[in-house]
């Protein structure tokens, strides 16, 4: 596991959020969420039409897309930041 990923995972477990949120973040970072691309890899979903993100309908749903680059997700993060009184800039490279 690379250093930045390790630091992010350790950081997740040190946050003061409910454990189910910690587990979700941990699974997101490790690529272990049941996203459409992962379900396709396991043979549960078939066909490109089943892979499209159900929130934006633009690209295949993956953990990175769902968490950081989906237009819907970005808006949710923006509103969370606004609610917390912080400015959040989410950019996902390599999608």
Residue pairs with C-beta under 8 A, 6 or more apart in sequence:
1 9
5 29
8 29
9 26
9 29
9 30
12 22
12 25
12 26
12 29
13 22
13 26
15 21
15 22
24 33
27 33
27 63
28 63
28 66
28 67
31 38
31 63
32 38
32 63
33 63
33 66
35 61
35 62
35 63
35 65
35 66
36 45
36 50
36 51
36 52
36 53
36 60
36 61
36 62
37 51
37 60
37 61
37 62
38 62
38 63
39 45
40 46
40 50
40 51
45 51
48 60
51 60
51 61
52 58
52 59
52 60
52 61
53 59
53 60
53 61
53 65
53 66
53 70
54 61
55 66
55 70
55 71
55 72
55 73
56 70
56 71
56 72
58 70
58 71
59 65
59 95
61 70
62 95
64 92
64 94
64 95
65 73
65 92
65 95
66 73
67 73
67 92
68 74
68 77
68 90
68 91
68 92
69 90
69 91
69 92
69 95
73 90
74 90
77 88
77 90
78 88
78 90
80 88
81 87
81 88
